[in-house]
Amino acid sequence: MAAGSSRTVIYAAILGNLAIAAAKFTAAGVTGSSAMVSEGVHSLVDTGNGLLLLLGIRRSRLPPDREHPFGRGKELYFWALIVAILIFAVGGGISVYEGIRHLQHPEPLTDPAWNYAVLGFAMIAEGIAWTIALREFRRIKGDAGYLSTIRRSKDPTKYVVLLEDSAAMLGLIAAFAGIYFGHTLGIPALDGVASLVIGALLAGVAIFLAHECKGLLIGEGISRAMSESIRAIVDSDPAVVTLKRGLSMHLGPNEVLLTMEIEFKPELSAADVAATIDRMDRRIRAAHAEIRYVFVEAQSIAKQGGVA
């Protein structure tokens, strides 16, 4: 997913969630539905989350400086983690609180028609945003599975909005079921049960997102396929004996730090080794544009007290 596509998905989600939140809170005020309060909070949190993701995208593109010599690419991971915390603490927490409160003090709905109208509008709006997010995700997914694509992705904007919108759609279904059966069966406590279901759903999504963001923040390396490709490039060079060790870390979705310990043929001069390193650097960057920084320790020179 290109950066422009990511922002388009986020903008669509922000506009949709803002309108939906206003409608849900209006319905909750008229009918007293606990599930609608939970859904309103959910949409409001999702609106804020979209703004935080946009902030993360902008700040992650700031150029390197003295305090941040490798740039600020990981800011995107930080703000994605904040999004997960907000989903859990605010969205999930308030939904669970509303559910418990309504179970303890159930109140019959005064005019469920408002809820049905708002839920219908919300399903249409959320459905449009969800379709946009799903279409963009499928474009980068290819033939791989959904979960495996999320696991290997280094750009949280590719899946955060999709997961949020998916949770929103399931939450709307839970809210509709709680309101409908609570009113039809005369059991207002079911409205509170719907809030608890929404809270549990949001907590589950938040925990999953936090786990994925944690891995990115503490430093994930490149994929096995990319690692094998780089090893093939290095080992195929006629001046190289072997690539003894390679270490990598994602500094951002499209920025990778690569360090290599290479054993060169002993008869090479320092100038030959330098030329070889330059040649391999160009080949690696040509094959993998996300490799931003390359550092090489030349084993044959290191034994003599020097490092290339």
Phi, psi and chi 1 to 4 in degrees:
 res  aa     phi    psi   chi1   chi2   chi3   chi4
   1 MET       -  122.5 -174.7 -172.9  -60.5      -
   2 ALA   -70.2  162.1      -      -      -      -
   3 ALA   -59.2  -40.9      -      -      -      -
   4 GLY   -62.9  -38.5      -      -      -      -
   5 SER   -66.2  -39.7  -62.6      -      -      -
   6 SER   -60.2  -45.0  -63.3      -      -      -
   7 ARG   -66.5  -36.5  -73.5 -164.0  -62.0  -90.6
   8 THR   -61.4  -44.1  -61.5      -      -      -
   9 VAL   -62.5  -42.7  171.2      -      -      -
  10 ILE   -67.4  -43.6  -64.9  171.8      -      -
  11 TYR   -60.5  -43.0  -76.8  132.0      -      -
  12 ALA   -61.3  -41.4      -      -      -      -
  13 ALA   -66.5  -40.5      -      -      -      -
  14 ILE   -62.7  -50.2  -70.5  173.6      -      -
  15 LEU   -62.5  -43.7  -67.1  174.8      -      -
  16 GLY   -64.7  -45.1      -      -      -      -
  17 ASN   -66.4  -34.6  -75.8  -41.6      -      -
  18 LEU   -65.8  -44.9 -164.7   58.8      -      -
  19 ALA   -66.5  -40.4      -      -      -      -
  20 ILE   -67.3  -40.9  -67.0  168.5      -      -
  21 ALA   -59.2  -44.4      -      -      -      -
  22 ALA   -61.2  -42.8      -      -      -      -
  23 ALA   -66.6  -41.2      -      -      -      -
  24 LYS   -66.0  -43.4  -72.1  175.4  178.5  176.4
  25 PHE   -65.6  -34.8  -79.6  126.0      -      -
  26 THR   -63.6  -45.3  -60.2      -      -      -
  27 ALA   -65.5  -39.6      -      -      -      -
  28 ALA   -63.1  -38.9      -      -      -      -
  29 GLY   -67.0  -33.8      -      -      -      -
  30 VAL   -78.7  -41.0  172.2      -      -      -
  31 THR  -100.7  -19.9   65.4      -      -      -
  32 GLY    77.8   20.5      -      -      -      -
  33 SER   -74.4  125.9  168.9      -      -      -
  34 SER   -68.3  -40.7  171.2      -      -      -
  35 ALA   -62.1  -35.7      -      -      -      -
  36 MET   -71.4  -33.9  -70.9  -54.6  -67.5      -
  37 VAL   -62.4  -46.0  172.1      -      -      -
  38 SER   -60.4  -43.0  -61.3      -      -      -
  39 GLU   -67.0  -37.3  -83.7  -64.0  -58.5      -
  40 GLY   -63.4  -43.8      -      -      -      -
  41 VAL   -62.1  -42.2  170.9      -      -      -
  42 HIS   -56.0  -49.2 -179.1 -175.4      -      -
  43 SER   -66.8  -37.0  -64.6      -      -      -
  44 LEU   -66.4  -41.7 -162.5   59.8      -      -
  45 VAL   -63.0  -43.0  169.9      -      -      -
  46 ASP   -62.2  -34.9  -76.6   -8.3      -      -
  47 THR   -62.9  -48.5  -59.0      -      -      -
  48 GLY   -62.3  -36.6      -      -      -      -
  49 ASN   -63.0  -40.0  -69.7  -17.2      -      -
  50 GLY   -61.3  -41.8      -      -      -      -
  51 LEU   -64.1  -38.5  -65.3  173.4      -      -
  52 LEU   -66.6  -37.8  -70.6  177.7      -      -
  53 LEU   -65.0  -39.7  -72.5  176.5      -      -
  54 LEU   -63.5  -39.8  -69.4  176.3      -      -
  55 LEU   -62.0  -43.0  174.8   64.7      -      -
  56 GLY   -62.6  -41.1      -      -      -      -
  57 ILE   -61.7  -45.1  -68.5  174.2      -      -
  58 ARG   -65.7  -46.7 -175.7  178.9   67.5   83.3
  59 ARG   -71.4  -29.3  -68.7 -165.6   59.0   81.0
  60 SER   -68.5  -15.0   67.9      -      -      -
  61 ARG   -98.1    4.1  -66.5  175.8  179.9  173.1
  62 LEU   -64.4  142.5  -67.1  175.4      -      -
  63 PRO   -70.2  159.2   26.3  -35.0      -      -
  64 PRO   -60.8  150.4  -21.2   33.0      -      -
  65 ASP  -141.2 -171.9   53.5   31.9      -      -
  66 ARG   -63.1  -40.2  178.7  174.3  -64.2 -179.7
  67 GLU   -78.7  -23.3  -66.0 -177.4  -10.4      -
  68 HIS  -131.8   74.7  -55.0   88.3      -      -
  69 PRO   -63.5  -23.1   21.8  -32.9      -      -
  70 PHE  -101.2   15.6  -68.3  108.7      -      -
  71 GLY    83.7 -170.2      -      -      -      -
  72 ARG  -122.1   32.2  -61.5  171.9 -179.2  -98.2
  73 GLY   -56.6  -32.8      -      -      -      -
  74 LYS   -75.5   -5.4  -73.3 -165.5  173.9 -174.6
  75 GLU   -60.3  -32.8  -80.7 -134.3   35.7      -
  76 LEU   -61.4  -38.6 -179.3   58.3      -      -
  77 TYR   -68.9  -37.5  -57.1  152.8      -      -
  78 PHE   -62.8  -48.9  168.3   77.0      -      -
  79 TRP   -69.0  -30.4  -69.8  111.0      -      -
  80 ALA   -65.8  -35.6      -      -      -      -
  81 LEU   -66.7  -40.2  178.4   61.9      -      -
  82 ILE   -60.5  -38.9  -63.4  -60.2      -      -
  83 VAL   -59.0  -45.2  164.4      -      -      -
  84 ALA   -62.2  -40.6      -      -      -      -
  85 ILE   -64.2  -41.6  -66.8  172.3      -      -
  86 LEU   -65.1  -41.0  -73.3  175.7      -      -
  87 ILE   -59.3  -43.1  -66.7  175.0      -      -
  88 PHE   -71.7  -52.7 -176.9   87.5      -      -
  89 ALA   -74.5  -47.5      -      -      -      -
  90 VAL   -87.0  -57.9 -178.8      -      -      -
  91 GLY   -63.2  -56.4      -      -      -      -
  92 GLY   -67.7  -41.8      -      -      -      -
  93 GLY   -63.5  -48.1      -      -      -      -
  94 ILE   -67.4  -36.4  -67.5  179.7      -      -
  95 SER   -63.3  -43.9  -65.1      -      -      -
  96 VAL   -65.0  -42.0  169.9      -      -      -
  97 TYR   -60.1  -46.2  168.8   78.3      -      -
  98 GLU   -63.2  -38.6  -79.4  -66.9  -38.4      -
  99 GLY   -64.3  -45.7      -      -      -      -
 100 ILE   -63.9  -42.3  -66.1  174.5      -      -
 101 ARG   -61.7  -41.5 -174.3 -176.8   68.1   82.5
 102 HIS   -73.3  -29.6 -154.6   74.4      -      -
 103 LEU   -69.3  -36.9  -74.7  175.8      -      -
 104 GLN   -73.2  -34.8  -67.3  175.6  -24.9      -
 105 HIS  -134.0   70.6  -52.7  -74.9      -      -
 106 PRO   -63.8  137.3   22.6  -31.9      -      -
 107 GLU  -125.4  128.8  -60.2  175.2    1.9      -
 108 PRO   -65.3  146.3   23.5  -33.4      -      -
 109 LEU   -71.0  138.2  -60.6  179.3      -      -
 110 THR   -86.6  -35.5   57.6      -      -      -
 111 ASP  -152.7   80.1 -170.8   -0.9      -      -
 112 PRO   -62.3  -18.4   23.1  -33.7      -      -
 113 ALA   -58.0  -35.9      -      -      -      -
 114 TRP   -60.2  -45.1  -88.1   83.2      -      -
 115 ASN   -62.4  -43.7  -71.8  -34.9      -      -
 116 TYR   -62.8  -40.4  -62.6  143.3      -      -
 117 ALA   -65.0  -45.3      -      -      -      -
 118 VAL   -67.7  -40.1  170.1      -      -      -
 119 LEU   -64.0  -38.1  -73.8  173.1      -      -
 120 GLY   -63.3  -45.0      -      -      -      -
 121 PHE   -62.1  -42.5  165.8   73.5      -      -
 122 ALA   -64.5  -39.6      -      -      -      -
 123 MET   -64.4  -37.2  -75.2 -176.7  178.0      -
 124 ILE   -67.7  -48.6  -66.3  173.3      -      -
 125 ALA   -65.4  -45.9      -      -      -      -
 126 GLU   -65.2  -35.9  -72.2  -77.0    9.1      -
 127 GLY   -62.7  -38.9      -      -      -      -
 128 ILE   -65.5  -47.6  -67.3  172.8      -      -
 129 ALA   -63.3  -40.7      -      -      -      -
 130 TRP   -65.2  -38.9  179.8   80.1      -      -
 131 THR   -64.2  -41.7  -59.1      -      -      -
 132 ILE   -62.8  -46.2  -66.4  173.2      -      -
 133 ALA   -64.3  -41.7      -      -      -      -
 134 LEU   -65.8  -40.9 -179.5   63.2      -      -
 135 ARG   -62.4  -43.0 -177.3  175.9   64.7 -117.6
 136 GLU   -67.7  -37.6  -67.5  -63.0  -29.5      -
 137 PHE   -67.4  -41.6 -172.6   80.6      -      -
 138 ARG   -63.1  -30.2  -79.3 -179.8  171.3  173.5
 139 ARG   -65.3  -35.8 -168.5  170.9   68.6  174.5
 140 ILE   -93.2  -15.5   60.3  103.5      -      -
 141 LYS   -72.8  -40.2  179.2  180.0   76.5   69.3
 142 GLY    66.6 -134.6      -      -      -      -
 143 ASP   -90.2   -3.5  -64.2  -30.7      -      -
 144 ALA   -73.4  164.0      -      -      -      -
 145 GLY   -77.0  163.5      -      -      -      -
 146 TYR   -64.8  -48.6  -74.1   90.6      -      -
 147 LEU   -66.8  -42.1 -174.6   58.7      -      -
 148 SER   -65.6  -33.3   61.8      -      -      -
 149 THR   -66.7  -42.3  -59.6      -      -      -
 150 ILE   -63.4  -43.0  -68.0  174.0      -      -
 151 ARG   -63.5  -38.1  -71.3  -77.6  172.4   81.3
 152 ARG   -89.4  -10.7   73.8  167.6 -171.1  -96.0
 153 SER   -70.3  140.3  174.8      -      -      -
 154 LYS  -106.6    7.4  -51.5  -56.5  178.0 -175.8
 155 ASP  -122.7  101.5 -174.6   -5.8      -      -
 156 PRO   -62.8  -22.5   20.1  -30.7      -      -
 157 THR   -65.8  -15.8   62.3      -      -      -
 158 LYS   -74.9  -20.6  -68.2 -180.0  177.7  179.5
 159 TYR  -133.8  -15.6   55.6   81.0      -      -
 160 VAL   -60.8  -49.0  168.7      -      -      -
 161 VAL   -63.9  -39.6  174.2      -      -      -
 162 LEU   -62.7  -43.1  177.0   61.0      -      -
 163 LEU   -66.6  -40.5  -70.0  177.2      -      -
 164 GLU   -61.8  -45.4  -77.0 -174.1  -18.2      -
 165 ASP   -67.4  -35.4  -71.5  -15.0      -      -
 166 SER   -65.8  -42.7  -62.0      -      -      -
 167 ALA   -63.2  -37.3      -      -      -      -
 168 ALA   -64.0  -42.4      -      -      -      -
 169 MET   -64.0  -44.1  -67.4  -65.9  -70.5      -
 170 LEU   -65.8  -36.1  -67.3  174.1      -      -
 171 GLY   -64.6  -38.5      -      -      -      -
 172 LEU   -64.0  -39.5  -71.8  170.3      -      -
 173 ILE   -63.7  -43.1  -65.8  173.2      -      -
 174 ALA   -63.7  -42.1      -      -      -      -
 175 ALA   -64.1  -43.4      -      -      -      -
 176 PHE   -61.6  -44.3  178.7   84.5      -      -
 177 ALA   -63.9  -43.0      -      -      -      -
 178 GLY   -63.6  -43.0      -      -      -      -
 179 ILE   -70.0  -44.1  -66.9  169.6      -      -
 180 TYR   -65.0  -52.8  175.7   77.7      -      -
 181 PHE   -71.2  -32.6  -72.2  108.7      -      -
 182 GLY   -62.9  -39.9      -      -      -      -
 183 HIS   -77.8  -43.8  177.6   67.7      -      -
 184 THR   -66.7  -42.7  -57.3      -      -      -
 185 LEU   -88.9   -7.1  -59.3  177.8      -      -
 186 GLY    71.0   32.0      -      -      -      -
 187 ILE  -120.4   84.5  -51.8  175.1      -      -
 188 PRO   -61.4  -19.0   19.9  -31.6      -      -
 189 ALA   -64.3  -22.8      -      -      -      -
 190 LEU   -63.6  -26.7  -68.8  178.6      -      -
 191 ASP   -63.7  -39.3 -171.4   39.4      -      -
 192 GLY   -68.8  -37.1      -      -      -      -
 193 VAL   -61.0  -39.0  172.5      -      -      -
 194 ALA   -61.8  -39.2      -      -      -      -
 195 SER   -62.9  -40.4  -70.7      -      -      -
 196 LEU   -64.8  -39.7  -68.0  177.1      -      -
 197 VAL   -63.1  -43.8  171.2      -      -      -
 198 ILE   -62.1  -42.9  -65.6  168.4      -      -
 199 GLY   -61.8  -43.6      -      -      -      -
 200 ALA   -64.7  -38.1      -      -      -      -
 201 LEU   -63.0  -46.4 -179.9   65.4      -      -
 202 LEU   -65.7  -39.8  -67.6  176.1      -      -
 203 ALA   -62.6  -40.6      -      -      -      -
 204 GLY   -62.7  -45.6      -      -      -      -
 205 VAL   -63.1  -41.9  170.1      -      -      -
 206 ALA   -63.6  -42.7      -      -      -      -
 207 ILE   -64.2  -41.1  -68.7  171.3      -      -
 208 PHE   -63.3  -46.1  178.0   79.7      -      -
 209 LEU   -63.6  -41.4  -72.0  177.4      -      -
 210 ALA   -62.2  -39.4      -      -      -      -
 211 HIS   -63.3  -43.7  179.2  -91.5      -      -
 212 GLU   -66.3  -41.0  -66.6  -59.9  -47.3      -
 213 CYS   -68.4  -33.7  -68.4      -      -      -
 214 LYS   -59.5  -45.4 -178.1 -159.3   72.7  172.3
 215 GLY   -61.0  -39.6      -      -      -      -
 216 LEU   -69.8  -37.8  -65.6  169.5      -      -
 217 LEU   -69.0  -41.0  -86.6  173.8      -      -
 218 ILE   -80.6   -9.0   63.7  179.0      -      -
 219 GLY   109.4   97.2      -      -      -      -
 220 GLU   -99.0  143.9  -71.8 -171.3    0.3      -
 221 GLY   -86.9 -178.5      -      -      -      -
 222 ILE   -74.0  166.7   57.6  177.9      -      -
 223 SER   -69.5  161.0   65.6      -      -      -
 224 ARG   -61.8  -38.3  177.9  174.6  -62.8 -178.6
 225 ALA   -63.0  -43.9      -      -      -      -
 226 MET   -67.1  -38.9 -173.0 -176.0  -62.6      -
 227 SER   -61.6  -43.5  178.6      -      -      -
 228 GLU   -66.8  -34.9  -68.5  175.1   -8.8      -
 229 SER   -64.9  -43.5  171.3      -      -      -
 230 ILE   -65.8  -41.1  -68.3  172.6      -      -
 231 ARG   -61.7  -39.9  176.4  172.0  -72.4  -82.9
 232 ALA   -63.6  -40.0      -      -      -      -
 233 ILE   -63.5  -45.2  -68.7  172.7      -      -
 234 VAL   -69.3  -49.3  174.6      -      -      -
 235 ASP   -67.2  -22.5  -73.8  -17.5      -      -
 236 SER   -80.4  -10.5   66.3      -      -      -
 237 ASP   -72.1  131.4 -165.9  -74.4      -      -
 238 PRO   -64.1  -17.5   21.8  -33.4      -      -
 239 ALA   -90.4   -3.0      -      -      -      -
 240 VAL  -105.3  136.6  172.5      -      -      -
 241 VAL   -82.9  -51.5  175.4      -      -      -
 242 THR  -168.0  155.3 -175.2      -      -      -
 243 LEU   -88.0  107.3  169.8   58.8      -      -
 244 LYS   -76.4  -37.8  -59.2 -171.2   69.6  173.6
 245 ARG  -158.4  139.6 -176.9  172.1   62.8  168.7
 246 GLY  -130.6  132.4      -      -      -      -
 247 LEU  -124.2  143.3  -59.8  174.6      -      -
 248 SER  -144.2  158.9   63.1      -      -      -
 249 MET  -156.3  135.4 -177.8  171.9   64.4      -
 250 HIS   -77.3  122.0  -89.5  -91.7      -      -
 251 LEU   -93.0   -6.9  -57.4  174.2      -      -
 252 GLY   179.3  177.0      -      -      -      -
 253 PRO   -55.8  -36.4  -26.5   36.1      -      -
 254 ASN  -126.5   29.6  -60.2  -57.9      -      -
 255 GLU  -134.7  120.5  -63.9 -179.1    5.5      -
 256 VAL  -125.5  135.9  173.2      -      -      -
 257 LEU   -97.6  127.0  167.4   66.5      -      -
 258 LEU  -125.6  125.7  174.3   65.6      -      -
 259 THR  -120.8  141.1   66.6      -      -      -
 260 MET  -137.0  138.1  -62.9 -178.0  -67.4      -
 261 GLU  -106.4  110.7 -177.0 -178.4  -16.1      -
 262 ILE  -118.0  136.2  -59.0  174.6      -      -
 263 GLU   -98.5  117.2 -177.1  176.6  -10.3      -
 264 PHE   -95.4  163.6  -67.0   92.3      -      -
 265 LYS   -64.2  135.0  -67.6 -176.1  176.1  179.3
 266 PRO   -64.5  -23.0   22.5  -33.2      -      -
 267 GLU   -79.6   -5.5   65.5  -89.4   16.7      -
 268 LEU   -74.5  143.7  -64.8  177.4      -      -
 269 SER   -82.8  169.2   66.4      -      -      -
 270 ALA   -60.2  -37.1      -      -      -      -
 271 ALA   -66.0  -38.9      -      -      -      -
 272 ASP   -64.8  -41.9  -68.4  -25.7      -      -
 273 VAL   -63.8  -43.2  171.0      -      -      -
 274 ALA   -61.2  -41.5      -      -      -      -
 275 ALA   -66.7  -36.8      -      -      -      -
 276 THR   -66.1  -43.9  -58.3      -      -      -
 277 ILE   -60.5  -43.0  -68.5  174.1      -      -
 278 ASP   -62.8  -39.7 -176.4   62.8      -      -
 279 ARG   -65.9  -45.1  179.5  171.7   62.3 -112.0
 280 MET   -66.0  -37.0  -73.9 -170.5  -59.6      -
 281 ASP   -58.4  -45.5 -176.2  -76.9      -      -
 282 ARG   -65.3  -41.4  -68.9 -163.1  -56.9  -88.8
 283 ARG   -66.1  -41.8  -69.6 -176.9   62.0 -167.0
 284 ILE   -65.0  -45.5  -69.8  172.1      -      -
 285 ARG   -66.2  -33.4  -67.9  174.7 -170.6  -91.0
 286 ALA   -67.3  -36.4      -      -      -      -
 287 ALA   -80.5  -29.4      -      -      -      -
 288 HIS  -138.5   96.1  -54.4  -74.2      -      -
 289 ALA   -65.1  -22.6      -      -      -      -
 290 GLU   -75.1  -12.3   55.8  -93.8   59.4      -
 291 ILE   -71.3  106.6  -56.6  -65.7      -      -
 292 ARG   -96.6  -39.6 -175.8   66.4   57.7   87.6
 293 TYR  -125.9  131.3  -55.4   98.1      -      -
 294 VAL  -128.2  124.5  178.7      -      -      -
 295 PHE  -124.2  133.4  -62.3   96.4      -      -
 296 VAL  -124.5  131.2  176.6      -      -      -
 297 GLU  -102.3  116.8  179.2 -179.7   -4.9      -
 298 ALA   -85.7  113.3      -      -      -      -
 299 GLN   -65.8  -41.0 -159.0   44.9 -137.8      -
 300 SER   -66.5  -31.6   61.1      -      -      -
 301 ILE   -83.8  -35.8  -63.7  178.5      -      -
 302 ALA   -59.4  -32.7      -      -      -      -
 303 LYS   -65.0  -22.0  -67.2  176.8 -179.5  178.6
 304 GLN   -99.7    5.8  -57.3  173.7    9.6      -
 305 GLY   100.6    8.2      -      -      -      -
 306 GLY  -122.0  158.4      -      -      -      -
 307 VAL  -134.4  131.8  177.3      -      -      -
 308 ALA   -91.0      -      -      -      -      -
